[in-house]
Amino acid sequence: MDSLDNKTAENTGLISLECKLRASVALTEGDRRSAILHQTQSLGASKRQKYAQPSRKSCDLDELIEGVINSGINKQIPFKTTSPITKIHHDGFTDLCKRCDELPIEWTVLQIAKEYNPMATGMVHEELIHEPAPIWLTVFACSDPCEGTPFEPILIPLDPPGEKPDAKYPNYFEHIAAIPGEVRNAISNHDSDSQANRLEMVEQLINAAVVRTREWLGPWSNLLVGKFRSPTDQKLEGEIYNQIEEFCVHNRINRTNQRLISVVARRLDLLDDFQLFELCCSEQLGLDDALVEALYDLLTELREEKVPDKREERLNCYPVLLIIDELLDSMPWEMVHPTGEFSRFSSFWTMSELYRAHAARIKYGYFMLSAKRCFAFINPDKNLEKMSARLQVFYMEWFPDFELLIDQPPNEAEFGDVLNNSDVLIYNGHGSGLQFMNGETLLQRDINCVTFLFGCDSVRLYPNGLFTEMTGTHLYYSAAHCPTVIGALWVLTDLFTDIYSMLLVGNWIPSTNPAYAKQNVSALDTAAFKAGKLRTY
């Protein structure tokens, strides 16, 4: 475990728990570097072996048996190194920082993970997800106010949010975990009036979850704001950074705390007085009363002077890359700042490997793709007739040069050819398409296309038993180096899925039909689309 490149010796959920335990012990002992390293290694730990490059290669059964016979039972496993453990930690943290330095300067990278739970080995996943626990925010990359000095990942532990006795789900984590089930129950109710009421209740539940998340994160919600794209905003940010630096130097506040204050203060317009006070007196900064008061006065003055108006309408920022613990994956973290640009990953390792695989095609913080060959599977299970009718009309009219496979399942060879040779794959049907290709077969491929999975729960994680790591379709795609997977965390009706499909793809790829060259896909009449017709307002 001394490097993010090394593969582990076992393939078990206990690896993740062991890493989280080590992280908690390290933090208790004041070793924040080791705490960051072990917590980072804990996410997707067993999958690092399962999806590693050697494991993705197919192997002849006879060769596999011979390899097992010849391996010997007393050979030392790589994990149990004879090197001092301090050197293991140092080398691992150095590798982690090296990978951070490789990333595009435009990116903001934030990890959100649950702390170790001592009772985890006796819990099923449902219980682990519901159990209150502290959260660790780890900042791997951000708009750095201390240019010229080395940047190391910053750890921000947060206590679990307090309960709300009057809420439907007093426990915050139960509230978050209940959303997918509530959505499914609302959609499965076929009485139109009752379904409408249930969907409205679900929307209220989701909105309440987002509000609770913002309240809990407090000032740290600004960590989910990406780097500024506008020169005007960059200039304003620089002025704020300079004044905070003067304050920190004068009051002998260290570089890490200066970074934390600055990264939050760059969007003072998004914080109220209470959130500013939360920042100033936070345990992370550890300031005495006099400094708390002085910092609060500085930040409120800066807000009035520099950003007197709230500007949440649109975040003109570069992408934020979120690394989300599987125990927190059902939460729509992106909705904390819904106008921002986000990508989500299961682990730092997955993000780093995907970046290394596609670095040559990433410019200015974005994966650059010429969408020349686009392929769409429509209703491969042949039981969504209305969806098939709607999407045929849309794709044939809006994108006449798209290749389509309609109302028939692809065989494995066809599916594989599309994954390897297309620029864009769009799947419209039940699930995620893995019913037509074995996951292990998918791992043998190097996927080059951006993949849209417009199916219910297409990127949802599912438990495999007690505390073993959860699995999901997108993890197979990511392991096969698919540059981007777009999918659904929750179940959706076919009409909503079709509308999202039309809007997402239509806004991203310009129409290749000259008749719609000057039209925006958002101008299409959704009522007509529901009836299988294409017309603009």
Secondary structure, DSSP 8 states (H G I E B T S, - for coil): --STTS--S--STHHHHHHHHHHHHHHHTT-HHHHHHHHHHHTTTTHHHHTSHHHHS---HHHHHHHHHHH-SSS--TTS-SS-HHHHHHHHHHHHHHHHHHS-TT-EEEEEEE---TTGGG--HHHHHHS---EEEEEEE---SSTTS----EEEEE------TTSSS-SHHHHHHHHHHHHHHHHH---HHHHHHHHHHHHHHHHHHHHHHHHHHGGGGGGGS--B-SHHHHHHHHHHHHHHHHHHHHTT--HHHHHHHHHHHTTGGG--HHHHHHHHT-TTT---HHHHHHHHHHHHHHHHHH--S--TT---B--EEEEE-GGGTTS-GGGGSTTS-EEEES-HHHHHHHHHHHGGGEETTEE-----SEEEEE-TTS--HHHHHHHHHHHHHH-TT-EEEESS---HHHHHHHHHH-SEEEEESSTTSTTSS-HHHHTTS---SEEEEESTTTT--B--SSSS--B-HHHHHHHTT-S-EE--SS---HHHHHHHHHHHHHHHS--SSGGGTT--GGGB-HHHHHTT---B-
